[in-house]
Amino acid sequence: MKDHRFLVSLFVVCCVLAPVFGAYTFFGDDFSITLAPMDPLYKESRAYPFTNNVAFRYFVSPKDIQYLPTDILATDASANEGNGAYVRRSFKDPNENNNKYWNLKSAINIGLLRFEYKDIMALEGYIHGGLNTVFGAYGGVDVLGFDGQYGAGVTMQLFRQLTFRFGFHHFSGHWGDEILKDFMERNDEDSYDGITEYTRNNSYLFDVSYQPVRYVKFLVEAELPMHVGWIRPAAHVPADAIKNTSEESPDYGKPLSGYIYGQEFGSEFERNNDSYPSSYKAWRIGLGVEFEVPIPTVGLSYLATDLQLHQDGKINLDTLEYESDRPWDMEFTVALGLSLEEVANLPDFTIELAYHDGRFPLLNFFFQRSRYLSLGLVVTI
């Protein structure tokens, strides 16, 4: 909690000071220091659903119930011949007409302090984070869930073309209170042992972008959960991960998987992930390509693609086993945007059309395959 308050306070201070303090130059114009540069050195993938920006989108999925979220992922210790399994338990009846949603995201990615030497090298501290939520748009507007994310680190840019970013990143999913109420009304307590959530607290984040020419950019990102931390669901925990301390569980250094299984399936459920190979670390890998076309007096249009690969897709949630021949989960997003002409010191304002094939855009619904077409407004710093 202290870390959260510190990051929020740091963000507020930077927002307040950014208009007050500009860049200070030394040795002619060779070297400069900029306090709170609101425009960060590393620009995140435009097409990645969890990019740190402000977005308001309306999206529509095919009228096919396999792509529509109607279940919560619960646990059942008696399933799988008594070996336990994750099971889908419904919070509403499937209805192919309930295929429209609102997505609201409020997040930001900003620089804290930047050092620059000519056009050769720049070094910057950054902070990013925000909230993401999805509401139904099919009569009622029940909230399906909330996601929280935040992180911080250091960015280095070389020759204004090659940019490296290293830091930590936090992901945590939370079920919506309205669907939890519906879930509990529909399901007897005997039909499940608990429910799970998607958590990565915390991960190392490695990003690289390369812009060989002004209007073309390539991006690679990698997220690796820390050896000591919290990961949910339990089946996603690498074999060698150990638990961090917490308010309700102050003991430190015990194997994490067994502890999380006990939380999700009940204290009498004994299981661990010791059989997982050492190569399994719950990696997330992202690949992106972006093309821009300037439009005089209007701004610019862009085409952005993003491919996400999740190593936790190799875990079979029905058996709680790692399967070597099982593929990584893959997601693909393509976005076409029109950014209005930039005004100095103001964020980019974009109208964006996108298509997504992959996980539903809420962390806790990682098990739910989705396809959708979205239209929305995006504000990016």
Buried (B, 14 or more C-beta within 10 A) or exposed (E): EEEEEEBEEBBEEBEEEBEEEEEEEEEEEEEBBBBBBBBBBBBBBBBBBBBBBBBEBBBBBBEEBEBBBBBBBBBBBEBBEEEBBBBEBBBBEEEEEBBBBBBBBBBBBBBBBBBBEEEEEBBBBBBBBBBBBBBBBBEEEBBBBBBBBBBBBBBBBEEBBEBBBEBBBBBBBBBBEBBBEBBEEBBEEEEBBBBBBBBBBBBBBBBBBEBEEEEEBEBBBBBBBBEBBBBBBBBBBBBBBBBBEEEEEEEEEEBBBBBBBBBBBEEEBEBBBEEBEEEBBBBBBBBBBBEBEEEEEEBBBBBBBBBBBBBBBBBBBEBBBBEEEEEBBBBBBBBBBBBEEEEEEEBBBBBBBBBBBBBBBBBBBBBBBBBBEBEBEBBBB
